[in-house]
């Protein structure tokens, strides 16, 4: 059965190398001089771990791409933020759900923090 795991590569300033990562195996990483070597390295490492886990009869993590998502989740926010968002939604003539969904769809850096004011976005031509 093929595994559709999620991979990414980031540059580590501390190590001065590229780091290959796999979302479903957060304890694994692979350092390499190039992005291509990093992705190949982490994929090879994951394949070896999957082989070992399979041989040992251990359950494998479900791939993010194979999971089903309902399209809804619940989150708690401070009362003042809720009020501010509700006012913004009312002033825009949209539901609070639509406003929050729109805000969540805006691009943010991989840190999960909003981009700094005045930061330029890079779009492919």
Buried (B, 14 or more C-beta within 10 A) or exposed (E): EEBEBEBEBEEEEEEEBBBBBBEBBEEBBBBBEEBEBBBBBBBEBBEEBBEEBEEEEEEBBEBEEEEEEEEEEEEEEEEEEEEEBEEBBEEEEBEBEEBBEEEEEEEEEEEEEEEEEEEEEEEEE
